[in-house]
Amino acid sequence: MGNDLDTRVRARVHTFHVDADAVHGVASAVDLAMASLTDHPDFRGLLFLERDGMRHEILAITLWADDGLEETEPEAERSRRQIARTTDLGVSTKHFDVLRFTSPDGATGRHLSALSAAN
């Protein structure tokens, strides 16, 4: 099954769990860690998700065009370590191909390059 986007888009997903009192600290750590990644020309977005529970599950998803995912791997590893310092269970990282992206403003996966210019 191929990718139907004009530009190859990949996602890096960091997953981890934290106690409720550490959620704010993790959000700050993610912001700090992402600062260097968002300057990359192939950066297309960040989605930060939280699922409430006994231990909050957090997903930090970054989107990358072309070779951005591979080119930012050293920075992503530093980010993962920085985030891991605020959690006690470590951080899981996986990479995915983005098959389609659609937003309410009508942007689709074919327009991901325009999204970075708008930010």
C-alpha positions as semicolon CSV with decimal commas, in nm:
position;residue;x (nm);y (nm);z (nm)
1;M;0,000;0,000;0,000
2;G;0,163;0,324;-0,113
3;N;0,160;0,670;0,025
4;D;-0,076;0,893;-0,178
5;L;0,087;1,219;-0,068
6;D;0,284;1,432;-0,312
7;T;0,563;1,453;-0,055
8;R;0,657;1,158;0,162
9;V;0,547;1,238;0,517
10;R;0,657;1,042;0,823
11;A;0,556;1,060;1,188
12;R;0,769;1,009;1,498
13;V;0,560;0,908;1,800
14;H;0,697;0,928;2,156
15;T;0,474;0,749;2,409
16;F;0,515;0,762;2,787
17;H;0,321;0,760;3,115
18;V;0,336;1,012;3,401
19;D;0,160;1,082;3,728
20;A;-0,099;1,363;3,725
21;D;0,128;1,601;3,915
22;A;0,402;1,561;3,650
23;V;0,191;1,642;3,340
24;H;0,276;2,014;3,346
25;G;0,648;1,938;3,381
26;V;0,632;1,697;3,089
27;A;0,458;1,956;2,872
28;S;0,737;2,203;2,951
29;A;1,002;1,939;2,875
30;V;0,835;1,861;2,540
31;D;0,822;2,232;2,451
32;L;1,191;2,271;2,531
33;A;1,285;1,952;2,348
34;M;1,084;2,043;2,040
35;A;1,234;2,392;2,005
36;S;1,532;2,268;1,802
37;L;1,324;2,029;1,592
38;T;1,066;2,283;1,479
39;D;1,335;2,492;1,305
40;H;1,403;2,212;1,056
41;P;1,267;2,293;0,706
42;D;1,094;1,952;0,679
43;F;0,905;1,991;1,010
44;R;0,528;1,981;0,945
45;G;0,369;1,977;1,289
46;L;0,341;1,858;1,648
47;L;0,044;1,692;1,815
48;F;0,063;1,643;2,192
49;L;-0,205;1,407;2,331
50;E;-0,296;1,309;2,686
51;R;-0,518;1,026;2,806
52;D;-0,629;1,062;3,166
53;G;-0,607;0,760;3,390
54;M;-0,430;0,633;3,697
55;R;-0,112;0,730;3,516
56;H;-0,156;0,976;3,232
57;E;-0,056;0,840;2,892
58;I;0,113;1,102;2,675
59;L;0,179;1,087;2,301
60;A;0,398;1,346;2,128
61;I;0,362;1,311;1,751
62;T;0,580;1,505;1,509
63;L;0,523;1,513;1,133
64;W;0,811;1,532;0,884
65;A;0,837;1,571;0,507
66;D;1,105;1,417;0,289
67;D;1,418;1,324;0,490
68;G;1,333;1,531;0,799
69;L;1,259;1,230;1,018
70;E;1,597;1,072;0,954
71;E;1,789;1,401;0,962
72;T;1,649;1,493;1,304
73;E;1,708;1,155;1,469
74;P;1,999;1,279;1,688
75;E;1,789;1,573;1,813
76;A;1,492;1,341;1,867
77;E;1,707;1,112;2,080
78;R;1,814;1,410;2,293
79;S;1,446;1,509;2,321
80;R;1,351;1,156;2,421
81;R;1,614;1,157;2,698
82;Q;1,500;1,501;2,816
83;I;1,138;1,383;2,836
84;A;1,244;1,057;3,003
85;R;1,405;1,255;3,286
86;T;1,055;1,374;3,386
87;T;0,899;1,026;3,376
88;D;0,988;0,711;3,564
89;L;0,887;0,448;3,306
90;G;1,090;0,561;3,007
91;V;0,979;0,667;2,660
92;S;0,881;0,446;2,366
93;T;0,950;0,582;2,016
94;K;0,804;0,451;1,689
95;H;0,808;0,579;1,331
96;F;0,509;0,568;1,094
97;D;0,434;0,657;0,732
98;V;0,150;0,911;0,706
99;L;-0,103;0,780;0,457
100;R;-0,337;1,080;0,467
101;F;-0,374;1,405;0,659
102;T;-0,683;1,627;0,656
103;S;-0,759;1,935;0,865
104;P;-1,078;2,138;0,913
105;D;-0,939;2,427;0,706
106;G;-0,932;2,198;0,403
107;A;-0,560;2,125;0,399
108;T;-0,488;1,767;0,299
109;G;-0,175;1,559;0,290
110;R;-0,095;1,702;-0,052
111;H;-0,064;2,044;0,112
112;L;0,156;1,958;0,411
113;S;0,441;2,168;0,273
114;A;0,212;2,472;0,289
115;L;0,136;2,402;0,654
116;S;0,493;2,472;0,760
117;A;0,493;2,802;0,575
118;A;0,178;2,907;0,761
119;N;0,333;2,847;1,106
